[in-house]
Amino acid sequence: MISDEEFEILFGDTSSSSSEELIGQVLMANRIHEMQKSQQVRRPLRTSNMFGRQYLLELLNGHPDRLFYTIRMDVNTFRSLCRRLVEMEVIEHDRVISVEEAVVMFLWMVTHNQRVRTVAERYQHSVETVCRQFGRVLDALCYLGNEVIRPLHFNTVQAEIQNNSKYFPWFKDCVGTIDGTHVSAVAPALKQLAYRGTKVDVTQNVMVACSFNMMFTYVYAGWEGTTNDSQVLLDAIRKDDNFPMPPPGKYYVVDSGYPNMPGFLAPYRGERYHLRHFRGRGNHPRARFPILKLMPTYLLGKQRRIPIACCAIHNWIKMHSINDRMFEQYLVGATPIEDIEGTERQSNTTIENQQEGDEAGISEVPQINFSQAYMT
């Protein structure tokens, strides 16, 4: 608004003017003020000399620990992942950002739960650009799930079990395990009741199947947190033709939340099998992807795809990284890497300023229909 002094200089004393003239003069003054504002030179927001491409090259060519602590992946595994995504033609370089830079931004966000504005400042891109690149990489990794998240090759798995005294003879006919996990979610107010899981947090129920070599072999994501595990399993069996049913005489190990039926062995009633019996230093579970513990306020379709993409990354690392530090620490029972940085879990009710993706106008991508990572 124009000040009183500026108004008097422009129009003089208007005490004797009619009300219509006064209103017209005020509107004209405001119009002049808006024209002056529009002519002002806009200052660039991000002017750092360290652009994203330069920072990425510094990470790739610097000490190997820098890249690992940034994206939880070594250099060779990262390069092979980017190369494979390009070969599959599910993502390509654009005129602004290379595939490598887009992937490293995505990995930084999911492995440290970084917000879009933080990544935009670090890599000197706009918020809209970071959101768009996040969606591109997310879709590409979900398509990669067709290749790295696949049904069990039961004969191969059985041969591995027979040769491994750790699992023989107690699990000689077991082909893997199935369990559900509650992944943090952010739901609209009208849907929050359905998404509030067993611990009152807003979650989605994600069912996964795993082999004995720590590989995900099936992912079924998107169910509301209030849905029980048994319902999720039965829905997957009925609706997904690619669900890896065990051969006759073989079975999955499942917990008490699942039905005890042919092909699925649940615990005996009355026996106490619980995670707390295995707690202690190095025995409590830790996540490579903290974003699964505190999901940003993305659209629900994007939230469903994030666990699938994380499973695909997990499998890729397991397949291509010979000496991954986090896998090694899990095997020897050492303190997981996440503890080194003192990551703290936040409450789902304290989410603030996390709507960058939706504020930037990023719309929900159509549901991806790929075989072993079916989404409801």
C-alpha positions in Angstrom: 0.0 0.0 0.0 1.1 3.6 -0.7 1.9 5.6 2.4 -0.1 8.7 3.5 2.9 11.0 2.7 3.2 9.6 -0.8 -0.5 9.9 -1.4 -0.5 13.5 -0.4 2.5 14.3 -2.6 0.8 12.6 -5.6 -2.8 13.9 -5.1 -2.5 16.8 -2.7 -5.2 17.6 -0.1 -8.3 15.5 -0.8 -10.3 16.6 2.2 -12.8 18.4 0.0 -13.0 15.7 -2.7 -16.0 13.6 -3.1 -16.0 10.0 -1.9 -16.0 8.7 -5.4 -13.0 10.8 -6.4 -11.2 9.7 -3.3 -11.8 6.0 -4.0 -10.6 6.5 -7.6 -7.4 8.1 -6.4 -6.7 5.4 -3.9 -7.1 2.7 -6.5 -4.9 4.6 -8.9 -2.2 4.9 -6.2 -2.3 1.2 -5.5 -2.0 0.5 -9.1 1.1 2.6 -9.4 2.5 0.9 -6.3 1.9 -2.6 -7.9 3.6 -1.5 -11.1 6.6 -0.3 -9.2 6.8 -3.6 -7.4 6.6 -5.6 -10.7 9.5 -3.6 -12.1 11.8 -4.4 -9.3 14.7 -6.8 -10.1 14.2 -10.2 -8.6 17.2 -11.6 -6.7 18.2 -15.2 -7.5 17.6 -17.5 -4.6 20.3 -20.0 -5.1 23.6 -18.5 -6.1 26.2 -20.9 -4.6 29.1 -21.8 -6.8 28.9 -25.4 -5.7 26.2 -26.7 -8.0 24.7 -30.2 -7.7 26.8 -31.7 -10.5 30.0 -30.4 -8.9 29.0 -31.6 -5.5 28.2 -35.1 -7.0 31.6 -35.3 -8.7 33.2 -34.4 -5.4 31.4 -37.2 -3.7 32.2 -39.8 -6.4 35.9 -38.8 -6.6 36.5 -38.1 -3.0 37.0 -40.4 0.0 34.7 -43.4 -0.4 33.2 -42.9 3.1 31.7 -39.6 2.0 29.4 -41.2 -0.5 28.5 -44.1 1.7 27.5 -41.9 4.6 25.5 -39.7 2.3 23.5 -42.4 0.5 24.3 -45.7 2.3 25.8 -47.1 -0.9 29.4 -47.5 -2.2 30.6 -45.9 -5.4 30.6 -49.0 -7.6 27.1 -50.1 -6.5 25.8 -46.6 -7.1 27.3 -46.4 -10.6 25.9 -49.8 -11.5 22.4 -48.8 -10.3 22.4 -45.7 -12.4 23.7 -47.5 -15.4 21.0 -50.2 -15.1 18.2 -47.7 -14.8 19.4 -46.0 -18.1 19.7 -49.4 -19.8 16.1 -50.3 -18.9 15.0 -47.0 -20.4 12.9 -46.1 -17.4 14.8 -42.8 -16.8 17.1 -40.7 -18.9 19.2 -37.6 -18.6 17.5 -34.3 -19.0 18.9 -30.9 -19.9 19.0 -29.8 -16.2 20.0 -32.9 -14.2 21.8 -36.1 -15.0 20.5 -39.5 -13.9 23.3 -39.8 -11.4 22.4 -36.5 -9.7 18.7 -37.4 -9.6 19.4 -40.8 -8.1 21.8 -39.4 -5.5 19.3 -36.8 -4.4 16.6 -39.5 -4.1 18.9 -41.7 -2.1 19.9 -38.9 0.2 16.2 -38.1 0.9 15.2 -41.7 1.7 18.4 -42.7 3.7 18.4 -39.6 5.8 14.8 -38.4 5.5 15.9 -35.1 4.2 13.3 -32.6 3.2 12.9 -31.2 -0.3 14.0 -27.7 0.6 17.1 -29.0 2.2 18.0 -31.0 -0.9 17.2 -28.0 -3.1 19.6 -25.8 -1.2 22.4 -28.4 -1.2 22.2 -29.1 -4.9 21.1 -25.6 -5.9 17.9 -26.5 -7.7 14.4 -25.3 -7.3 11.9 -27.1 -5.0 9.8 -28.0 -8.1 12.9 -29.5 -9.8 13.8 -31.7 -6.8 10.2 -32.9 -6.4 10.0 -33.8 -10.1 13.3 -35.7 -10.0 12.2 -37.5 -6.9 9.1 -38.8 -8.7 11.1 -39.8 -11.8 13.6 -41.9 -9.7 10.8 -43.4 -7.6 9.0 -44.6 -10.7 12.2 -46.0 -12.2 13.1 -47.9 -9.0 9.6 -49.4 -8.9 10.1 -50.7 -12.4 13.5 -52.0 -11.4 11.5 -54.1 -8.8 10.4 -56.3 -11.7 14.0 -57.4 -12.0 15.3 -57.5 -8.5 12.2 -58.3 -6.5 11.2 -61.7 -7.9 9.6 -64.9 -6.7 11.7 -67.5 -5.0 13.5 -70.1 -7.1 12.4 -72.8 -4.7 14.8 -75.5 -5.9 17.8 -73.2 -5.5 16.7 -72.0 -2.1 16.1 -75.5 -1.0 19.6 -76.6 -2.1 21.1 -73.6 -0.2 19.2 -74.6 3.0 20.2 -78.2 2.7 23.9 -77.2 2.5 23.6 -74.8 5.4 23.7 -76.4 8.8 22.4 -73.2 10.3 18.9 -73.9 8.9 19.0 -77.7 8.7 17.2 -79.8 9.8 14.6 -77.5 11.5 13.7 -75.6 8.3 14.5 -78.2 5.7 11.2 -77.6 3.9 11.0 -73.9 4.5 11.3 -71.6 1.5 11.3 -68.2 3.2 9.3 -66.1 5.6 6.4 -63.6 5.3 5.6 -60.8 7.6 4.0 -57.4 7.7 5.5 -54.2 8.9 3.9 -50.9 9.6 5.4 -48.1 7.6 4.8 -44.5 8.6 2.1 -42.7 6.5 0.4 -39.4 6.3 -3.2 -39.6 5.4 -6.0 -37.0 4.8 -8.1 -36.2 7.9 -11.0 -38.2 6.5 -8.9 -41.4 6.1 -6.7 -41.1 9.2 -8.9 -43.4 11.3 -8.4 -46.3 8.8 -4.6 -45.7 8.7 -4.0 -45.6 12.5 -2.2 -48.9 13.2 -1.7 -50.9 16.4 0.4 -48.2 18.0 -2.0 -45.3 17.2 0.5 -43.9 14.6 -0.8 -43.3 11.1 0.7 -46.2 9.1 0.4 -48.4 6.0 0.6 -52.1 6.4 3.3 -53.5 4.0 3.6 -57.3 3.6 6.9 -58.7 2.3 8.3 -62.1 1.7 12.0 -62.7 2.3 14.5 -65.5 1.5 17.2 -66.8 3.8 19.8 -64.7 2.0 18.2 -61.5 3.2 16.5 -60.7 -0.2 13.0 -59.5 -0.6 11.1 -61.8 -2.9 7.7 -60.2 -2.8 6.2 -56.8 -1.7 2.5 -56.0 -1.2 2.1 -52.3 -0.2 -0.7 -49.8 0.4 -3.0 -51.4 2.9 -4.3 -49.1 5.8 -2.6 -49.5 9.1 -5.8 -51.0 10.8 -5.8 -53.9 8.4 -4.7 -57.2 10.0 -1.9 -59.2 8.5 -4.2 -62.2 7.7 -6.4 -60.0 5.5 -3.5 -58.6 3.5 -2.1 -62.1 2.9 -5.4 -63.5 1.7 -6.0 -60.6 -0.5 -2.6 -61.0 -2.1 -3.2 -64.7 -2.7 -6.7 -64.0 -4.3 -5.8 -61.0 -6.4 -2.2 -61.3 -7.5 -1.4 -64.1 -10.0 2.3 -63.5 -9.3 2.1 -64.3 -5.6 4.9 -66.9 -5.0 2.9 -69.8 -3.5 5.2 -72.5 -2.1 5.2 -75.9 -3.8 3.4 -78.9 -2.2 5.2 -79.9 0.9 7.0 -76.6 1.3 6.0 -73.7 3.5 6.7 -70.1 4.6 7.3 -69.3 8.2 4.7 -66.7 9.4 3.9 -65.1 12.7 0.7 -65.6 14.8 -1.0 -62.8 12.8 -1.4 -65.1 9.8 -3.6 -68.2 9.4 -1.9 -71.6 10.0 -2.8 -73.3 6.7 -1.1 -75.4 4.0 2.0 -73.6 2.8 2.1 -71.2 5.8 3.4 -72.3 9.2 2.4 -70.1 12.1 3.8 -70.5 15.7 2.2 -73.1 18.1 -0.4 -71.6 20.3 0.8 -71.1 23.8 4.5 -70.6 22.8 6.0 -67.2 23.2 7.8 -66.1 20.1 8.4 -62.4 20.3 11.0 -59.9 19.2 11.8 -58.9 22.7 13.4 -62.3 23.4 16.1 -61.3 20.9 16.7 -57.7 22.0 20.0 -56.5 23.2 23.1 -54.9 21.8 23.1 -55.4 18.1 19.9 -57.4 18.0 17.3 -54.6 17.8 16.3 -53.9 14.2 17.5 -50.8 12.4 16.4 -49.4 9.0 18.6 -48.4 6.1 15.8 -46.0 5.1 14.6 -43.7 7.9 12.0 -42.2 5.6 9.9 -45.4 6.4 9.7 -44.3 10.0 8.6 -40.7 9.4 7.0 -40.3 6.0 6.7 -36.8 4.5 3.3 -35.6 3.4 3.4 -36.9 -0.1 0.3 -38.1 -1.9 -0.8 -41.6 -0.9 0.0 -43.1 -4.2 3.6 -41.9 -3.8 3.7 -43.1 -0.2 2.7 -46.6 -1.4 5.6 -46.8 -3.9 8.3 -45.6 -1.5 8.6 -48.9 0.4 8.7 -50.8 -2.9 11.5 -48.6 -4.1 13.4 -49.1 -0.9 13.1 -52.9 -1.2 14.4 -52.7 -4.7 17.4 -50.7 -3.5 18.0 -53.2 -0.7 18.1 -56.1 -3.1 20.3 -54.2 -5.6 22.9 -53.5 -2.8 22.7 -57.2 -1.7 23.3 -58.4 -5.2 26.1 -56.0 -6.2 27.9 -54.9 -3.1 30.3 -57.6 -1.9 31.3 -55.9 1.4 28.3 -53.7 2.3 29.0 -52.4 5.8 25.4 -52.5 7.0 25.0 -56.1 5.9 28.3 -57.0 7.5 27.3 -55.4 10.8 23.9 -57.2 10.8 25.8 -60.6 10.3 28.3 -60.0 13.2 25.7 -58.3 15.5 27.6 -55.1 15.7 26.1 -51.7 16.3 24.3 -50.6 13.1 25.5 -47.5 11.3 22.4 -45.6 12.0 23.3 -45.5 15.6 26.6 -43.7 14.8 24.7 -40.6 13.8 22.3 -40.7 16.7 19.2 -40.7 14.5 16.1 -39.9 16.6 12.6 -41.0 15.8 10.0 -38.2 15.7 6.4 -38.4 16.4 4.0 -38.5 13.4 2.0 -35.7 15.0 4.9 -33.2 14.8 5.2 -33.0 11.0 5.7 -29.4 10.0 6.7 -27.8 6.7 6.8 -31.1 4.9 4.4 -30.4 2.1 6.9 -29.4 -0.5 6.0 -32.1 -3.0 2.3 -31.4 -3.0 2.8 -27.6 -2.8 5.0 -27.7 -5.9 2.1 -29.2 -7.8 3.5 -32.7 -8.3 0.5 -34.8 -9.2 0.1 -38.5 -8.4 1.6 -40.8 -11.1 -0.7 -43.6 -12.3 -0.3 -46.8 -10.4 2.5 -49.0 -11.7 1.5 -52.5 -12.4 4.6 -54.6 -12.0 4.5 -58.2 -11.1 6.1 -58.9 -7.7 5.6 -55.5 -6.1 1.8 -55.3 -6.5 0.1 -52.3 -4.9 -3.4 -52.1 -3.6 
